[in-house]
């Protein structure tokens, strides 16, 4: 009798587990390479912060969608005055912060005023610089007045650094983020994982997943077994190393090579001899063989670029043929500039593989025309200090991962030390233009100017190597902004 | 005995003070501005200034050292720049992984090494000795991260007995925690056991050549009793020395293993903190490691006295 009981129990158990397995799965473990230092996107530049919280926990007035387009978020709609200076935002009603407090116009005012205050530690304070005043009209309406028209204002408000926070929780967001998104923060086991779960009463379409865990796996050697055992079901940015072909061959997984906003360039010190001479920079541009550099960049993937602009953007123009690969021409240009005997210079390389490995290829290519590069590996902290801040460098390789950042070429004192009034003029015009077609036209002009000036060596767009379970749907193919948006992710039935 | 302990302790404290000055000044010389690193390339100059003010980076060096050292004495390790939580909490969380890992690895390596060493010494020159020492040689030569990867592929990917890495936290239960630490502990313990087995064997062989061993054998004592009662005890001093060194190594030197198994331990913490220029965390962890090395050395000294009665009366 007892034996029968246990057999029955076992059968019941087996049935229960198999039906559970057949029901749609609602949990997910996502592997991420870097642990965020904290979880407040309004107080740090680390991409790792946005890759957890953006769109999942926090929302801004607008948001950036999967193809880089501006979508309404906490602002349901908006009106722009004819002079382009006054934005009136109609806010989403019924939205709540995860601590139960209501979202309203006061929160918007608080957020924007906090980000542009004197003691603000917002890493992208420049996004808010154009704002003159923020006024609450009624709980569901806010007007933002700009000092001068800014064509990119709506896009700027979609950055992770511009998400709306509440005065009650702003100070504690670093440890315990409280936003308005479809997921709420659960737990952060430092060094190990961050867990979020579906928020109650979300104002919009609720998330499909009940629970998601971001597991921090810094090493390629550890990431591959984690995927193969099923411990982790998705790596939006897989540190696969040379194991990628093995994963591609496995039908359980899907490998999606997308584009990031990371223009990987051979940054050149435009004020330092001999790189202050256009002919020298053109010679370098003629020498760089992008396909070979991509093949040697550590992953073997990447899209060649001829200027500082993402191929995924609608305003992109292909300028890779501005200075076609031509060694003889390059040598001639170098001779014209007075360097028949060659040039000796340094190449400072930060830690990522695209720089350290790609740098070897670049150095070998430039050797062909007589430019001898001494390779100096640097850490990020040193890079920021020596190259970025003190501009103590000749050449360096780095990926500029901020979205839509061609405007940096107009900045005074930026580390390329590029200075061209014609380019600055295009950027000024762009600032006061909000018509999309005209903006695209101006973006194209800007790309052309810096490509012709060969400001930097334009190499390739950094790839986004996404690997996930083939049954998963809704993960982003490209990353037009730093984010791992899980709001539409679900398991196929 | 008490004078002996006091002397060891005062040397230890002096070492700690010197170490604190060295650690603090070395990290101040390291290039890189923590504020710039946190706010990134697009940060404006006034945002950077505001952050430096917040972090107290504007004060003079000596003031900051005294603040920090005074804090250490009160058990206050300061506030992490990047995590903005108390350093002592971070260390406590991570030590809950690293300490058990080091202890398990140490117990494993001792449990393997001493019997192997005894076995090899008692069969000196015979086939058993050659096999044991050959295996030990292999254990010393194999890099532990490679061995770790092989373990992962066999036991996690292929046999599915244990997770491939990660740590569920002790709140997930004792067994779940130990299970997650099992492979990393084996990967750490094997090279240590190999070294320890070789040391045990050679220490034993040296002792076995002593006169009193011959005397013991001559008075008719069985070989096995001589080995256990006279030889092993006297051979323990070099073995203990190595054990003490190994514990410090296990605690501090787990960076690679913690990366391969993505365990949230002290090694990972200090590695992350260095790359993010979270100097106060680096300082805290390094000081803790220095202190633990000193403490372990004192304990080893006391253990010498246990195995060697002559030291007790000194």
Interface residues (C-beta under 8 A of the other chain):
Chain A: X35 X37 X38 X44 X45 X46 X118 X119 X120 X121 X122 X123 X124 X125 X126 X174 X175 X189 X190 X191 X192 X193 X215 X216 X217 X218 X219 X221 X222 X225 X226 X228 X229 X231 X379 X380 X381 X382 X384 X385 X386 X388 X389 X400 X402
Chain B: X30 X31 X32 X33 X36 X37 X38 X39 X40 X41 X42 X43 X44 X46 X47 X50 X51 X54 X82 X83 X84 X85 X90 X93 X94 X145 X149 X152 X153 X156 X157 X160 X163 X164 X165 X166 X167 X169 X259 X260 X261 X262 X263 X264 X265 X268 X269 X272 X275 X276 X277 X278
